[in-house]
């Protein structure tokens, strides 16, 4: 696929956004930046939960303030159900302290809607980091694969 995302298909993006115009603008910017995507726009908690069940799901974009649902609640659900999927807030209402708090809570990044020039680079960066995390986790042994130790530091010593 164009855009060097490592995928042979368009990105699958779950987009929690109450403004159809904002969602359309974001989709157009992604396409213009070489990231064709299938955007699944949702507005409610139940629709968001259904969207989290999508396989594959490459990215979550989320407005912070919505009439029927809140961005932090969406972030918690995403981290619970799909911790491997990058989560980017795209909002007009995030101040610096609030944005930093979202990162501490597990968001991958945040963007202000009036500064969408960062959108494509932020998405590329989030996808690259997710790919690296996936590759690293594939290389690291799991608890099942880890060798068992023979006990404490005194094992085998005569007393």
JOHU-V768466 format. One record per helix or strand of 3 or more residues. SS is the DSSP state (H for helix, E for strand). FROM is the first residue (numbers start at 0). LEN is the number of residues. Records with the same first field share a line. If there is no record, write none. Layout:
SS->FROM-LEN ; FROM-LEN
This chain:
E->10-6 ; 36-6 ; 58-4 ; 85-6 ; 108-4
H->19-13 ; 44-8 ; 70-11 ; 95-9 ; 112-27
